[in-house]
């Protein structure tokens, strides 16, 4: 089983390195100690609580491809050269994610066909709205959307998903086919998606552009806080 590295990538940009050390690394540790993660690892989490988490995740990721496409359209074409051929996540792969939702008894068909009739746990609604504000606000640059998505969220995804992947298979009898989405987000390839954000921001946020740095830091802090605590709360007993 391929697993992700257990740390966010280092960077030469001082403001980003400060974000890594003072925001992302503490959030990563907080996430790994979250009661839902621990309960899944111990096999004590109720299946209905796990399905509520995975169902919210599926609902949120339905629009992931549109978010990425919007950022791609705003950033300069030469940004691809900065990434030097690194893999980029362009789709939420909710068809695969639906398998784990169904494995825990969740309403995957409803979420897929009529998402506005499904009401996820409130933390997913807040998280989704926060991400959209960073990506689609006309007074914010594409760099801010990149900070929110690629750094605030994707830099932490492998560490969030890896323990849930292992627990789903080892503690809850989920099959490899049902856990395919989790496996794809727990590995080395997914780790590069977080690295992409560091590369792009290091290149396209100037050392003297303090306002843009503060905007990026605001959303890195807000989205990573949502990732590390709030979203996982949807897996706790209600």
Secondary structure as GFF3:
##gff-version 3
##sequence-region A 1 238
A	DSSP	alpha_helix	14	19	.	.	.	ID=ss1
A	DSSP	pi_helix	20	24	.	.	.	ID=ss2
A	DSSP	alpha_helix	25	32	.	.	.	ID=ss3
A	DSSP	alpha_helix	35	42	.	.	.	ID=ss4
A	DSSP	alpha_helix	47	61	.	.	.	ID=ss5
A	DSSP	alpha_helix	64	74	.	.	.	ID=ss6
A	DSSP	alpha_helix	79	83	.	.	.	ID=ss7
A	DSSP	alpha_helix	94	103	.	.	.	ID=ss8
A	DSSP	alpha_helix	108	113	.	.	.	ID=ss9
A	DSSP	three_ten_helix	115	117	.	.	.	ID=ss10
A	DSSP	alpha_helix	122	136	.	.	.	ID=ss11
A	DSSP	alpha_helix	142	146	.	.	.	ID=ss12
A	DSSP	pi_helix	147	153	.	.	.	ID=ss13
A	DSSP	alpha_helix	154	172	.	.	.	ID=ss14
A	DSSP	alpha_helix	180	185	.	.	.	ID=ss15
A	DSSP	alpha_helix	188	204	.	.	.	ID=ss16
A	DSSP	alpha_helix	210	225	.	.	.	ID=ss17
A	DSSP	pi_helix	226	230	.	.	.	ID=ss18
A	DSSP	alpha_helix	231	233	.	.	.	ID=ss19
###
